[in-house]
C-alpha cells in the first residue's frame, strides 16, 4: 500500500502541474504542453540574422516611388477618347480577362496584361487606326480597380489577409490595417519577407515593433512593396512566462534628442525607384554575413 501511495503522489503532482499550465494565461493567451501557433522557421531566423543593420531599403522617412504598374488579369480599366466630341466609343469598364485581354468592341481584342498604362494607350490607338485609318484619336486609359498590387499580413494579427497597396504604406501601416497584434503575438518575432526567385537568395527583414511605436525609431519601419509578407509569430511559452520585453535582434543604444529644436518630427523624403522586389545583393566580404550557410535539419 505504501508503494502505491508513493506512486500516486508524483502522478498527482504532475497532473496538478499540467492543470496549472493549461489554466495559465497572459493577456488571454493559453499555454499547453503541446502549443500550436505561428512560429519562425530555423531557416527564417538564420536569414533574418544575416541582414546587415544598414540595409539600403526604403523606410518611413526615406520612401521611394514604386516602379510603373504592370497590368494583370482582374484589374479594371476605363478606356475612353481624350476628346469629348470624338465619334470613337469604347465599351464600358473593362476587366482584364484571364488570358490578359480586354474587348474594344468593333476595334477587336488586345492583350494588355504585363503592360503599363502608357503602352496600353498606344495599343488602343493602334487598334483604332487599324479599323479607321484616317482617325486621329487620343486615348486615355485609367486603372480604376487594381487587383494585383497587394501585400499580405499573416500570423498573430486580428484580421490577417491581403490588402491593396497604395504605395506609401509602411510596416506599421500594414499591421494596423490587419487590426493590430493579437494577444498571442510576439513583438520580438515580426518579420517582413520579400518575394524572391526560386533558388535565389532570400530577403527577411527584422521588425522592431516596440522601437517603432514607443521610440519613433524608423530603422525597421520599412516601406511596403508589392507582394511583401508581414509575418507576426506567436509568443513562445518562455516569452510569456518571464514577461520578456527586450529583443536580442533589436538591441542598440537609443539616445534622447539633445535640444528642443530636434523635438519636431522628421519629414519624410521620396526618391525615384531604386530597389525592385527586394534588397540589393550583399558583397561576399560583408561582415554581417554568417561564416557558414544554414543547413536544414
N, C-alpha and C positions, 0 to 999 in steps of 0.2 A: 504493500500500500504506500509506504514512504517513497518507493521508487516512482510509483505512478504520480504521486503529488509533485515530486521534483521534475518530472517530465511535463506536467501540466503547467507549472509556473512559467518556464521560459516561453511556452507556446502562448499563454495568456498575455505575457508581456509583449510578444511580437504582434499579436492581434491588436492590442491596445495602441502600439506604436503606429501600425498601419492605419488604424481608425483615426488617430490624431493627424497623421499626414494627409489622409484623404479629406479631413474636415478643415485643414488649414487653408487659409486664403489670404491673398494680398491684393487689395483693390479689385476683389471679385474673382481673381484667378484661383482655380482649384488645382491642387497638386495630387498626383497619383504616383505609384511606384513605376508605372509604365506610361510616361507622359507622351502625348502626341501633340504635334503642332508644326509650325513653320520654322525650321532651323537651318542655319547656314551649312552648306557642304564644306568638307575639308578643303576641297579644291577652290571653293569660293573664298574662304578665308585666306588661302595661300595667295590668290591673285590680288585680293584686297591689300594684303601686306606688301605686295610688290609695287604698289603705286607710289611714285615719288611725291613728296609733300607739295612741291610747286609745279604740279602738272598744268600745262598751259591749256586749260579748258575754260569756256565761258562760265562766269559766275554771276551772282546777283548784281554786283557793281561793275561787271565787265562783260556785258551781254554782246552777242553778235547777231546780225541779221541772218535768218535762215536762208539756205540756198533756194533757187527757183523751185516752186512746187511742181511736181510731175503728176499729171492726172492719172487716176486709177479707176478701175471699174467700181461703180457705186457712187462716184462723185456726180453731183448735179450741176449742169451748166445752163446758162441762158445765152442763146445766140441771137443777135439782133443787128440790123444795119445801123451804122452810125448816124445816117441822115433820117430824120423822122418822116420825110416825104418820099423815101425810097420805095419803089414798087416791089422790091425784093422782100419776101416774107419767109420766115423760118418757122418750123413747129415750135410749140411751147417748150417749157423746161425739159431739158434732155438729161436723162440718167444714163451714164456710160454703162453699156452692157458688159456682160462677162467676156465677150470677145473683143472688148476695147473700142467699140464703135458707137457713134451716135447717128441718128436719122435726120437728114436735112430735107426730107420730103422729095420734091422733084429734082433736087440737086444731088440726090444719092446719099450713100452712107460713106463716112470717112472714119479712119482709125485715129483716135485721139489719145488713147492710153499710153503713158510713157512720155508724153509731150508736155511742153509748157503752154501756158495760155497764149503767148505770142505766136508760137508755132501753129497752134490750132486756128488762130485768126487768119494766118496766112493760108492754111489748108482750106478753110471755108471759102475764102475769097477766090482761091484757085478753082474750087468746085463750082462756084457761081459762074466764073468766066468760062468754064467748060460747057455749061448749058447756054449761057448768054454771052457770047464772045464780046459783044460791044458794051457790056455792062461795066461801069466804073463804080463799084460799090465798096464802101468801107465797112468792115465787120468788127463788131465788139463782142467779145466772149467774156462772160462773168461766171466765176465759180461761186455758186450760192450755197452749196452744201457739201463741203469737203468731208469725205468719209475715211480717207486713208492716213491723214495726218493725226495720229493719236499717240498717246503714251499710256503706260499701264502702272497701276499701283496695286500691289499684291501683298498678301500676308496679313499681319495683325493690324489692320485698319478697319474702321467701322463700315465702310462702303467700298470694298475693293472692286476693281473693274478697269475698263479702258475709258479714256477721256479725250475729247477733241483738243488738239494743240493749237493755241492761238499764235504762239511764237515768243511770248515774253515770260512764260512760266518758269519758276524755279522749283527746287525740291520741296521747299516749304509750301508753295502754292499747290503742288501735286498732293502732298499729304493732307492739306486742308480740303481739297476737292474730294478726297476719298473719306471725308468725315473725321479726320484726325486719327491718332493712335488709339487702338483698343486698350482695354485694361490689362491685357496679357502681353502687350508689346514690350520689346527690349530696345530702349533708346540707344543702347550701345551697339546694336547689331542691325543698323539700317544701311542699305547699300543702294547705289544706282548702277545698274549694269546696262551696257550699250550693246545693240545688236552687232555681231561680228560675223565674218565669213566662216563657213565650215572649215575646220582645220587651222584657222588663223589664231592670232593672239587674242586674248580676252581683255575687256575693259570693265573692271569692277571698282567703283569709286566709293570710298568710305563716307558716311554721312554722320557728322557730329551734331545730333539733334539738339541736345541741351545747349551747346555753344551757339547754335543758330538762334534759338528762341530766347535764351536768357542773356547772352552777351552781345547779340547782334553780330556775331562773327560770321562773315560771308565766305570763309575759306571753303567750306563744303556745301554751301547752298548753291549748287550748280544750276546753270540754265538747262532746262529740259529740251531735249532734241527729239525728233520723230522716232518712235519706236523704243524710247527709253523705258526701262523697267525699274520702278522704285519698289524695293522689297523690304518689308519690316518683319524681322524674325520674332519668334515667340520668346518671351523671357524665360530663362532657364531656372531650374529649381534653386541653384546657388544664388543667382541674382536676387530672387525674391526673398529667400530665407535670410540672407545677410543684408538686404536692402541696399544692394550695390549701386552706387551713384557714379563713380568715376569709370571712364572708359579708357583702357590702355592705349587704344589706337588714336584717341583724341587728346592725349597728354600734350601739354605745351603751356608756355607762360602767357598769361593774359594780363596785359598792363592797362591801367586806367589812363584816360587822356589827361595830360598834364595841365592843360589850360582850358579856360571857358570857351575859347574860340574853336576848340576841337569838339565841342559838345553838339554842334549842329550835325545832322545826318549827312553822310557821304552821298554824293549824287552819282547815279549810275551813268556809265558811258556805253555807247553802242558802236560797234565796229563792223566792217564788212565780214562776210563769212570767211572763217579761217580753218575750221575743223569740221569735217563732214563725217558723221556717223560714229565717231569715236575719238580716241586720243592719238596724238602723233606718236610714231614709233620711238621707243626708248633706245638710246645707244647701249651697246653691249657693256660699256665700261661704267654705266650709271651705278653709283654707289648704293642706291636704294634697292637695286635688284638683289634677290637672294642668290647665294652662291651656287645652289643646285636646284634643278627644276623639281616641281612637285610630282611625285609618283603615287598614283591612287593605290589604296589598299587592295 
